[in-house]
Amino acid sequence: MTDLILVRHGETIWHAENRYAGRSDVDLTPRGLEQASRLARWAETAGLTGIWASDLSRARRTAEGCAEATGHELKIDPRLRELDFGDGEGMTGAEMEAKFPEARKAFQTDPAASPLPGGEDPFKAAERFVQCLYDIAEEQPDGRVLVVAHTTAIRLTLCRLLGIPLGEYRRVFPSLGNCALTTIRLQGQQAGLLEYNAAAGPLTEPSAARPSAASAAS
């Protein structure tokens, strides 16, 4: 039995304009760095047995302070990357509606069955992420592991593990705060959700606002 604490990285420079950051490697803002520092202070007393992160810099930098605070080696795995949004990378929802309105409408109706043009298959993305979590759990039996990754990948994974249709991820899990905590328990192939979008510090603000394009896509 392994508890996996899934965390979205800190705020990025595309957050304010609600730009989709999937595979794009964008930097943290000063606020994002402060959120990462607060996460590290939480991690210091959280009883963690390991720390993993996506190889994208916004996740890696968020996790680095946690590794330093706990003395654990930071392990990087590209399977924890965000969903690739293809032609939508770096764009706002309004820009997508202007450039490819029908594809954008289809994505909003069922984002799993209709990924953005040139984007990654969400079903395959969920499988790579879930397999990584299974591998972490195998390496850390009875562990409590921090996994720093990305909002869409995490929400797709929750649907995959909990038996929720992937196309429902934006409705069932409408937002995920920067550096908020989502804890799942894996026991073999069985998964349970222990907490979702819980605050790790005052600047986490998981429920401070209605979901935006950025909260749904980076």
N, C-alpha and C positions, 0 to 999 in steps of 0.2 A: 504494500500500500504506500503510495507516494503522493504527497501534496505538492501541486505545482501552482505557483503564484504567477499568473500571467499579467504583465504590466505593459501598457502602451508607453512608448518613449515620451520625453518631454516635448514641450511646445516647439514648433519649428518656424522658420522664417516665412513659410507659405501659409501659416495658420490664419493670419489676419485677413488675407484675401480669399480664404477658403479654396485654395488650389489643391488639386488631387496629387498627392505624393505617394506613389506606389514604389516602383523600383528606383525612382529618382533619388539621388543621394543629397539631401538638403540638410543644412545646418540647424542646430538648436538656436533659439533666441536666448537673450540673457534670462528671461523668465523660465525658459526650458531648462537652462543650466541650474537655476535655483530650485526648480522642481526636482531635478536629479539629485541635488544636494540634500534635499529633504527626504527623498527616497533612501539615500544612503544612510541618513541618520536613523530612519526606521529600520533599515536592514541590519544595522549594528546590533540590535537587540531582538531580532525576529527569529532567531534560532535556525537560520538557514544552513543547509548542508551543501549547497552548490549554487552556482550562478551561470546561466546561459544567456546569450543574446544573439539577435540577428547580426549579420555582418554589415548592414547599412549603418553609417556613422551616427545617425540620430539615436538609434537603439544602443549601439556600442558605447557611445559617450554617456548615455543615461546609466548604463550598467557599470561603467568603470569605477565610479565612486563607491558603489555597493561592494564591489570586489575588494577595493582598498580598505573599506570600513570593516569588512568581515574577515579578511585574510584569505578568502577563497580565490582560486584561479578563475578568471573569466574565460568561459568556453564559448567560442563563436561557431555558429552553424548557419550556413546560407539557407537552409530549409525553413528558417524562421523569418525569412524576408516577407515584406508586404506583397500583396497581390499586385501584379503588373497591370496598370490601367491602360496600356497601349497608347493610342492616339489621345487619350484623355490626360496623360501625364502633364502636370504643370498647368492645367486649365481649370477654370472655374466652371460651375454648372451652367452659368449663362453663356459662357464661351462655347461649351459643348452644344448647347441648344441651337446656337447660331451656326455652328460648323457641321454638325450631324444630328439634326433634330429627331429623326426617326429612331436612330440608334440610341440616343439619349433617353427617349421616351420608353423604348423597350427595356433599357437597363433599369429605369425607375420602376417599371412594372414587375420585372423578374430579373434581378441582377445576377443570379446564378445561371439561368438559361440564356441570358442575353448580355454577355460581358461587353464592355466598350470596344469599339473597333481596334483590332490589333492587340487586345488585352489577353491576359492569361485566363485559362479555363478555371473558374472558381472551384470546381469539383477536384481538379488536380492540385490546386493550391491547398485546399483543405487536407487532402491526403498526405502531401509532403509535410505539412505542419504537424498533423496528428502522428505520423510515423516518427517524426523527431521527438515528440513528447513521449511516445512509447519507448523510444530508445533511451531517453533521459531517465524515465522511470525504471527501466531495466538496470541502468547503471547506478541508480540511487534508490534501491529498495528501502522502504520505510524512511525516505528522505523528505525534506522540505526545501523545495528548489524554486529560486526566482528565475523567471524567464522573461526577458525584456524584448518585446517585439512590436507589433503594429495593430492598429484597430480593426481593419477589415479581416486580416488573417486571424486574429483572435476570435472575432465574432463568427466567422465561418467555422472555425474549429469548434467553438462551443456548440453550434448547431450540429455538426458532424458527430460529436461525442454524445450529445444528449438526444439524438434522434429527431431533431427538428429539421424540416426541409430547408436546404441551403438558401433557396430563394426568399426565405422569410427573415434572413439575418438582419436586414435594416429595420424591420418592424418589431421583431422580438427583442433585439438588442439595439435600440435606436441611437445610443451614444456610448462612448467610452472615454472617460477623462484622461488627460495626460497624467501619467504616473499613478493612476488609480489601480487598485488591487482587485484581481479576479482570481479566486482560488478554486481549483478543481482537484478532486481526489481520484487517482487512478488505482484500480486494483485489477490486474490482468487487463482484460478488454472492457471492463466496466468503469464508468465515470460518473461522478456526482459533483454537482455545483455547490460549493460551500459558501461563496460570497461573490458578488458581482459589483464592480465599479465602486469599491469602498475606498475612502480617503486614507492616504498614508501620511498626510500632513496638511496644514492649513492652505497651501497653494494648489492642492490637487484639484479641488472644485469639480468633482465628477458630475454634479447635478446643477451647476451654476446657471446654465442656459439651455435653451432648446437646441437640439442637434443641428449642426450646420453641415455643409458639404465637407468642410475640413474634418469635422468629427466623424464623418462617415467614410473618409477616404484617405487618411494618412497615418 
